[in-house]
Amino acid sequence: GAVVSQHPSWVICKSGTSVKIECRSLDFQATTMFWYRQFPKQSLMLMATSNEGSKATYEQGVEKDKFLINHASLTLSTLTVTSAHPEDSSFYICSARDPPGGPTDTQYFGPGTRLTVL
Amino acid sequence: QQQVKQSPQSLIVQKGGISIINCAYENTAFDYFPWYQQFPGKGPALLIAIRPDVSEKKEGRFTISFNKSAKQFSLHIMDSQPGDSATYFCAASRGGADGLTFGKGTHLIIQP
């Protein structure tokens, strides 16, 4: 089955620093990847859509200058949280979509990255 | 505006029973409705998904019922087991290119 990995699985950083999270599709090419954020005991909220070779599309209310997304290859998307603050502490989860023309439009989720900003 | 409403928020079912979780959506442009299972500290895992052209889909112990006119869909877990204890999310999207809009989740506990 389709496998999506994330690295790191958890990270602790100081306020004001930047953190990069990687999302990789291990056994398929993903032209589209998505980034979600999940606060404790809450649902997943879509942050942005990442398309290979083009600029990411951000959801309303998500600061594009704070959450930098790069999708430079068909198997890798990165999310960089710039100048992180304690309120950015959350569980960040990526997903990768079946390639266009595939049997389904399934989104396969990564295991998530727990970010704690001190 | 919450586009996907999920209920109940929490559910306790006896082992061997049927667990039923309901969702309602507002956006008629949605055409893909998956259910995900999530364990604490893990990413969500796809259980089953349905499109509006069918009213029911079954995979093992999991069944989705879909009512297009009522804009509702539900997940039935038959013969519920303690290992099914998790948080379940319904979701919806508009075609494959869009991200998913999730319900708020249902915390399911299966009592042995």
Interface residues (C-beta under 8 A of the other chain):
Chain A: V4 Q6 T32 F34 Y36 Q42 S43 L44 M45 L46 T49 E59 I93 S95 R97 D98 P100 T104 D105 T106 Q107 Y108 F109 G110 P111 G112 R114
Chain B: Y32 P34 Y36 G41 K42 G43 P44 A45 L46 A49 F89 S93 G95 G96 A97 D98 G99 L100 T101 F102 G103 K104 G105
